Amino acid sequence: MDDELFPIVTLDLRAIRTVITEDEGDPILLVDDGDVQIEFGSGLCGTWEQAILGAERIATAAEQFADALRRQHVTLAA
């Protein structure tokens, strides 16, 4: 999992909206910025544990990103 990531879409965090919904009984996380919508689902294969770990990785990365934005904001305000 050391492959380099390349974005194919960009979301504007200032306009972000999130919704948790269902499709045929499976939970889905929708993330939308008014222009782009991304669906996070559990996938067709694999285990629930794998899907849970993926959701936790997203949550951890989002929190780390928010912390980086806070540090940047404090640096610019000083």
C-alpha positions in Angstrom: 0.0 0.0 0.0 3.0 2.3 -0.6 1.7 3.3 -4.0 1.7 7.0 -4.6 -1.8 8.6 -4.8 -2.9 10.9 -7.6 -6.1 12.9 -7.3 -8.7 12.6 -10.0 -11.2 15.1 -8.3 -10.8 17.9 -5.8 -13.4 18.8 -3.2 -13.6 22.3 -1.7 -13.6 21.8 2.1 -15.2 25.2 2.7 -18.4 23.9 1.0 -18.3 20.3 2.2 -21.5 18.5 3.1 -21.7 14.9 4.3 -24.6 12.5 4.5 -24.9 8.9 5.7 -27.5 7.0 3.8 -28.3 3.4 2.7 -28.3 1.4 -0.5 -30.1 -1.9 -0.3 -29.4 -2.0 3.5 -25.7 -1.1 3.2 -24.5 2.2 4.8 -23.0 4.7 2.4 -21.2 7.9 3.2 -21.8 10.7 0.6 -19.4 13.7 0.6 -20.3 16.7 -1.6 -19.0 20.2 -2.2 -21.7 21.3 -4.6 -19.7 20.4 -7.7 -18.4 16.9 -6.9 -20.0 14.1 -5.0 -18.0 11.1 -3.7 -19.7 7.9 -2.4 -17.9 5.8 0.2 -19.4 2.3 0.4 -18.4 -1.1 1.8 -17.7 -2.6 -1.6 -19.0 -5.8 -3.1 -16.2 -8.1 -1.8 -14.3 -8.3 1.5 -15.4 -8.2 5.1 -17.2 -5.7 7.2 -14.0 -5.5 9.3 -12.0 -4.3 6.2 -14.7 -1.7 5.5 -14.6 -0.5 9.1 -10.8 -0.2 8.9 -11.1 1.8 5.7 -13.6 4.2 7.3 -11.3 4.5 10.4 -8.3 5.4 8.1 -10.4 8.1 6.4 -11.4 9.5 9.8 -7.9 9.5 11.1 -6.5 11.2 8.0 -9.3 13.8 8.1 -8.5 14.6 11.8 -4.7 14.8 11.0 -5.6 17.2 8.1 -7.7 19.4 10.3 -4.8 19.5 12.8 -2.5 20.6 10.0 -4.9 23.3 8.9 -5.2 24.5 12.6 -1.4 24.7 12.8 -1.2 26.6 9.5 -3.9 29.0 10.6 -2.0 29.7 13.9 1.2 30.3 11.9 -0.4 32.7 9.5 -2.2 34.6 12.3 1.0 35.1 14.3 
